[in-house]
């Protein structure tokens, strides 16, 4: 179908096709615009030659007015402030600007302007975390490394007394008599963490070191913590401690703790927590009479040998097994008493009476009631 307009003939079908073609061209142009925009965003992220994110990269969320940490530097809290701020800067790959591991590019370099931009951002972040009253006394500098060193020199000078006091506390830290190994380790680790804040170990920053110095220093500090832990353990665990120290290489602190915890569990099943024998079970009724508790040990040949551990001693006759108030030399011997032949197990003196019967049983009962 054709239509005559202003002396010209147009075909309606061709007009429709032409409009459709123009629409396709428009969609194609829009698609190309999206691709170009995506490529432009990708190109805006600086990358290193090996494909890693460049330290000069700043995201759209990074602002010069940001306060990176909650803590504000007030002078006496420098160590905690520096530790937390350094950690946040590390997460942003910007610690190189405060320790100068990211060196300033040479004049005329393509990266010089990027370095100035990120360095200025780090300087602002540092100032944002300083108390305003304190910040007025700090001169504004353009290089982050110079500012960081100036703050450290001014506020970390008091670490000497803190370091001395903390090391003394670690040396004096011992496991209490009624304290568990877990509680003791918790106290010790708090002191060690505090020491790490004040006594920062040197690290290799040259970037080309291949001797593994950092690993050796970390290993030495871990061994120092292990020795401090084992030195504070009481003598009840001396055998376990000796076995741990004989291992080569030395076990880690966590491994030593695990071993001692197992030993603590075994000891807890054998004796009460206070380490003393229970007196309630020393005498159990046997055949109507109180059985006498006699501590004993075994000889290398397997024979049981009697000991005086935990037994009372008489102040009058200096014999074991009874007290002065129940000593027969003072209160008299019971009827039918006879010495049982023990060199130091009987009551004061001896008797020639050999009469058997109730006298001996009564003596045994009196001995148990009075001496135990």
C-alpha positions as CSV (number, residue, x, y, z in Angstrom):
1,X,0.0,0.0,0.0
2,X,1.3,3.4,-1.0
3,X,0.4,6.9,0.1
4,X,0.9,10.1,-1.7
5,X,2.3,12.8,0.6
6,X,3.4,16.2,-0.8
7,X,3.8,14.7,-4.2
8,X,6.0,11.9,-2.9
9,X,4.9,8.3,-2.7
10,X,5.8,6.3,0.5
11,X,5.3,2.7,1.2
12,X,4.0,2.1,4.7
13,X,5.8,-1.3,5.0
14,X,9.2,0.3,4.3
15,X,8.5,3.0,6.8
16,X,7.8,0.3,9.5
17,X,11.0,-1.6,8.6
18,X,13.0,1.6,8.7
19,X,11.7,2.4,12.3
20,X,12.5,-1.1,13.4
21,X,16.0,-0.8,12.0
22,X,16.6,2.4,13.8
23,X,15.4,0.8,17.1
24,X,17.9,-2.0,16.7
25,X,20.6,0.5,16.1
26,X,19.7,2.4,19.2
27,X,19.7,-0.8,21.3
28,X,23.1,-1.7,19.9
29,X,24.5,1.7,20.8
30,X,23.1,1.4,24.3
31,X,24.8,-2.0,24.7
32,X,28.1,-0.6,23.5
33,X,27.7,2.2,26.0
34,X,27.3,-0.3,28.8
35,X,30.3,-2.2,27.7
36,X,32.4,0.9,27.5
37,X,31.2,2.0,30.9
38,X,32.1,-1.4,32.4
39,X,35.6,-1.3,30.8
40,X,36.1,2.2,32.1
41,X,35.3,1.1,35.7
42,X,37.7,-1.8,35.3
43,X,40.4,0.4,34.1
44,X,39.9,2.8,37.0
45,X,41.2,0.3,39.5
46,X,45.0,0.4,39.6
47,X,46.7,-3.0,39.6
48,X,50.3,-4.0,40.0
49,X,52.3,-5.7,37.2
50,X,51.7,-9.1,38.8
51,X,47.9,-8.5,38.8
52,X,47.5,-7.6,42.5
53,X,45.6,-4.6,43.9
54,X,47.8,-1.5,43.9
55,X,48.5,0.2,47.2
56,X,47.4,3.4,45.5
57,X,43.8,2.2,45.2
58,X,41.1,4.1,47.1
59,X,37.6,2.9,47.0
60,X,34.6,5.2,46.7
61,X,33.9,4.6,50.5
62,X,37.3,6.0,51.5
63,X,36.9,9.6,52.7
64,X,39.4,12.0,54.1
65,X,37.1,12.6,57.1
66,X,36.9,9.0,58.1
67,X,37.7,8.0,61.7
68,X,39.2,4.5,61.2
69,X,39.1,3.3,64.9
70,X,37.0,4.0,67.9
71,X,40.0,4.8,70.2
72,X,41.2,8.3,70.3
73,X,44.9,9.1,71.0
74,X,45.1,10.9,74.4
75,X,48.8,10.3,75.2
76,X,48.8,7.5,77.8
77,X,47.0,5.0,75.5
78,X,49.5,5.3,72.6
79,X,50.4,1.5,72.5
80,X,46.8,0.4,72.2
81,X,46.0,3.2,69.7
82,X,48.9,2.5,67.5
83,X,48.2,-1.3,67.5
84,X,44.6,-0.9,66.4
85,X,45.3,1.9,63.8
86,X,48.1,-0.1,62.3
87,X,45.8,-3.1,61.9
88,X,43.2,-1.1,60.0
89,X,45.8,0.5,57.7
90,X,47.1,-3.0,57.0
91,X,43.6,-4.2,56.0
92,X,43.6,-1.3,53.5
93,X,47.1,-2.1,52.3
94,X,48.4,1.3,53.5
95,X,50.9,0.4,56.2
96,X,53.7,1.0,53.6
97,X,53.0,4.7,54.0
98,X,53.9,4.7,57.7
99,X,56.8,2.4,57.7
100,X,58.1,3.6,54.3
101,X,58.0,0.2,52.6
102,X,56.1,2.0,49.9
103,X,58.8,4.4,48.8
104,X,58.1,7.8,47.2
105,X,58.4,7.5,43.4
106,X,61.0,9.6,41.6
107,X,60.2,12.9,40.2
108,X,58.5,12.6,36.8
109,X,57.2,9.1,37.5
110,X,53.6,8.3,36.5
111,X,52.9,7.0,40.0
112,X,54.1,10.2,41.8
113,X,50.7,11.8,41.8
114,X,49.0,8.7,43.0
115,X,51.5,8.5,45.9
116,X,50.8,12.1,46.9
117,X,47.0,11.4,46.8
118,X,47.1,8.3,49.0
119,X,49.8,9.7,51.4
120,X,47.6,12.8,52.0
121,X,44.6,10.5,52.8
122,X,46.6,8.5,55.4
123,X,47.8,11.7,57.0
124,X,44.2,12.8,57.4
125,X,43.2,9.4,58.8
126,X,45.9,9.6,61.5
127,X,44.8,13.1,62.6
128,X,41.2,12.1,62.7
129,X,42.1,9.5,65.4
130,X,43.9,12.1,67.7
131,X,42.2,14.0,70.5
132,X,41.6,17.6,69.3
133,X,43.3,19.1,72.3
134,X,46.3,16.9,71.7
135,X,46.3,17.4,67.9
136,X,46.8,21.1,68.3
137,X,50.2,20.5,69.7
138,X,51.3,18.2,66.8
139,X,52.7,20.0,63.7
140,X,51.0,19.2,60.5
141,X,53.3,17.4,58.1
142,X,52.7,16.2,54.6
143,X,54.4,12.8,54.8
144,X,52.6,10.0,56.8
145,X,55.9,8.3,57.9
146,X,57.2,11.6,59.4
147,X,54.0,12.1,61.3
148,X,53.8,8.6,62.6
149,X,57.4,8.7,63.8
150,X,56.9,12.1,65.5
151,X,53.8,10.7,67.5
152,X,55.7,7.5,68.5
153,X,58.7,9.5,69.8
154,X,56.5,11.7,71.9
155,X,54.1,9.2,73.4
156,X,55.9,5.9,73.6
157,X,58.8,7.1,75.9
158,X,57.0,5.7,79.0
159,X,57.3,2.1,77.9
160,X,60.4,1.4,80.0
161,X,58.7,1.2,83.4
162,X,55.8,-0.7,81.9
163,X,58.1,-3.2,80.2
164,X,60.1,-3.7,83.5
165,X,56.9,-4.2,85.5
166,X,55.3,-6.6,83.0
167,X,58.4,-8.8,82.8
168,X,58.6,-8.9,86.6
169,X,55.0,-10.0,86.7
170,X,55.6,-12.8,84.2
171,X,58.5,-14.1,86.2
172,X,56.5,-14.1,89.4
173,X,53.4,-15.7,87.8
174,X,52.9,-19.1,89.4
175,X,50.0,-21.5,89.5
176,X,48.0,-21.2,92.8
177,X,47.4,-24.1,95.1
178,X,43.7,-24.2,94.4
179,X,43.9,-22.7,90.8
180,X,43.4,-24.8,87.8
181,X,45.9,-25.0,84.9
182,X,43.4,-23.2,82.6
183,X,43.0,-20.3,85.1
184,X,46.7,-20.0,85.5
185,X,47.4,-20.0,81.7
186,X,44.7,-17.3,81.3
187,X,46.5,-15.0,83.7
188,X,49.9,-15.7,82.1
189,X,48.6,-15.0,78.5
190,X,47.2,-11.6,79.6
191,X,50.6,-10.6,80.8
192,X,52.3,-11.9,77.7
193,X,49.9,-10.0,75.4
194,X,50.6,-6.9,77.4
195,X,54.4,-7.5,77.0
196,X,53.9,-7.8,73.2
197,X,52.5,-4.3,73.1
198,X,55.4,-2.7,74.9
199,X,58.3,-5.0,73.6
200,X,57.8,-5.2,69.9
201,X,60.3,-7.5,68.3
202,X,62.3,-6.3,65.3
203,X,61.2,-7.4,61.9
204,X,62.9,-7.5,58.5
205,X,61.6,-4.8,56.3
206,X,64.1,-4.9,53.4
207,X,61.8,-7.2,51.4
208,X,64.7,-9.3,50.1
209,X,65.6,-11.2,53.2
210,X,65.8,-15.0,52.7
211,X,67.2,-16.1,56.0
212,X,63.8,-16.5,57.7
213,X,64.7,-14.0,60.5
214,X,61.0,-13.2,61.3
215,X,60.2,-16.9,61.7
216,X,63.2,-17.4,64.0
217,X,62.1,-14.5,66.2
218,X,58.6,-15.7,66.4
219,X,59.8,-19.2,67.4
220,X,62.0,-17.7,70.1
221,X,59.2,-15.7,71.6
222,X,56.9,-18.7,71.6
223,X,59.6,-20.7,73.4
224,X,60.0,-17.9,76.0
225,X,56.2,-18.2,76.7
226,X,56.5,-22.0,77.0
227,X,59.3,-21.7,79.6
228,X,57.4,-19.1,81.6
229,X,54.4,-21.4,81.6
230,X,56.3,-24.5,82.8
231,X,58.2,-22.5,85.4
232,X,55.0,-21.6,87.1
233,X,53.6,-25.1,87.3
234,X,53.8,-26.6,90.9
235,X,56.0,-29.6,91.8
236,X,53.1,-32.0,91.6
237,X,53.5,-32.0,87.8
238,X,57.4,-32.1,87.8
239,X,57.5,-35.5,86.0
240,X,55.3,-34.2,83.2
241,X,57.2,-30.9,82.9
242,X,60.5,-32.8,82.7
243,X,59.2,-35.0,79.9
244,X,58.0,-32.0,77.9
245,X,61.3,-30.2,78.2
246,X,63.2,-33.4,77.0
247,X,61.3,-33.3,73.7
248,X,63.2,-32.2,70.6
249,X,62.0,-29.8,69.2
250,X,60.2,-28.3,72.2
251,X,56.4,-28.7,72.0
252,X,54.2,-25.6,71.5
253,X,52.5,-23.9,74.3
254,X,49.2,-25.3,73.3
255,X,50.6,-28.8,73.2
256,X,52.1,-28.5,76.7
257,X,48.9,-27.1,78.0
258,X,46.9,-30.0,76.6
259,X,49.3,-32.6,78.1
260,X,49.1,-31.0,81.6
261,X,45.3,-30.7,81.4
262,X,45.1,-34.5,80.9
263,X,47.4,-35.1,83.8
264,X,45.3,-32.7,85.9
265,X,42.2,-34.7,85.1
266,X,43.9,-38.0,86.2
267,X,45.1,-36.4,89.5
268,X,41.6,-35.0,90.1
269,X,40.2,-38.6,90.1
270,X,42.8,-40.0,92.5
271,X,43.0,-37.3,95.2
272,X,41.0,-34.3,96.3
273,X,41.8,-30.9,94.7
274,X,43.6,-29.7,97.8
275,X,46.0,-32.6,97.5
276,X,45.3,-33.9,101.0
277,X,44.0,-37.4,101.8
278,X,40.4,-37.6,103.0
279,X,40.1,-38.5,106.7
280,X,36.5,-39.6,106.3
281,X,37.5,-42.9,104.6
282,X,40.6,-43.7,106.7
283,X,38.7,-46.0,109.0
284,X,35.9,-48.2,107.7
285,X,34.0,-50.6,109.9
286,X,35.4,-54.1,109.5
287,X,33.8,-56.9,111.6
288,X,32.4,-54.4,114.1
289,X,35.8,-52.7,114.7
290,X,37.3,-49.6,113.1
291,X,39.9,-50.6,110.5
292,X,43.1,-48.7,111.1
293,X,44.4,-46.6,108.2
294,X,48.1,-47.2,107.6
295,X,49.8,-45.3,104.7
296,X,52.2,-47.5,102.7
297,X,54.3,-47.5,99.6
298,X,55.7,-50.4,97.5
299,X,59.4,-51.2,97.4
300,X,61.1,-52.0,94.0
301,X,60.7,-55.7,94.8
302,X,56.9,-55.2,95.0
303,X,56.6,-55.5,98.8
304,X,54.4,-53.1,100.7
305,X,56.2,-51.0,103.1
306,X,54.6,-48.9,105.9
307,X,55.2,-45.2,106.1
308,X,54.3,-42.5,108.6
309,X,52.9,-40.0,106.1
310,X,49.7,-38.5,107.4
311,X,49.9,-40.2,110.8
312,X,49.8,-38.3,114.1
313,X,52.9,-38.3,116.5
314,X,52.8,-38.2,120.3
315,X,54.7,-35.3,121.9
316,X,55.3,-37.3,125.0
317,X,56.7,-40.7,123.9
318,X,57.7,-39.5,120.3
319,X,55.9,-42.5,118.8
320,X,53.7,-42.5,115.8
321,X,50.0,-43.5,115.6
322,X,48.5,-41.5,118.5
323,X,48.5,-38.1,120.2
324,X,49.6,-37.1,123.7
325,X,46.1,-37.0,125.1
326,X,45.6,-40.7,124.3
327,X,49.1,-41.9,125.2
328,X,48.9,-45.0,127.4
329,X,52.0,-43.9,129.4
330,X,49.9,-41.0,130.7
331,X,46.4,-42.4,130.9
332,X,47.3,-46.0,131.7
333,X,47.1,-49.2,129.7
334,X,43.8,-50.9,129.1
335,X,43.1,-54.3,130.6
336,X,44.5,-57.1,128.5
337,X,46.8,-54.7,126.5
338,X,49.7,-56.3,124.7
339,X,52.3,-54.7,122.5
340,X,51.7,-55.8,118.9
341,X,55.4,-55.9,118.0
342,X,55.6,-52.7,115.9
343,X,58.6,-50.7,116.6
344,X,56.9,-47.4,116.4
345,X,53.2,-48.3,115.8
346,X,52.1,-48.9,119.4
347,X,51.3,-46.6,122.2
348,X,53.9,-45.5,124.8
349,X,55.8,-48.2,126.6
350,X,55.1,-51.9,126.4
351,X,53.3,-54.5,128.4
352,X,54.1,-58.1,129.2
353,X,50.4,-58.9,129.4
354,X,49.5,-61.5,126.8
355,X,45.9,-62.0,127.7
356,X,43.8,-62.2,124.6
357,X,40.2,-61.4,124.1
358,X,38.3,-58.2,124.5
359,X,41.3,-56.2,125.8
360,X,43.0,-56.3,122.5
361,X,39.9,-55.4,120.6
362,X,39.2,-52.5,123.0
363,X,42.8,-51.3,122.7
364,X,42.5,-51.3,118.9
365,X,39.2,-49.3,119.2
366,X,40.7,-46.8,121.6
367,X,43.8,-46.5,119.4
368,X,41.7,-45.7,116.4
369,X,39.4,-43.3,118.3
370,X,42.1,-41.4,120.1
371,X,44.9,-41.5,117.5
372,X,43.1,-40.9,114.3
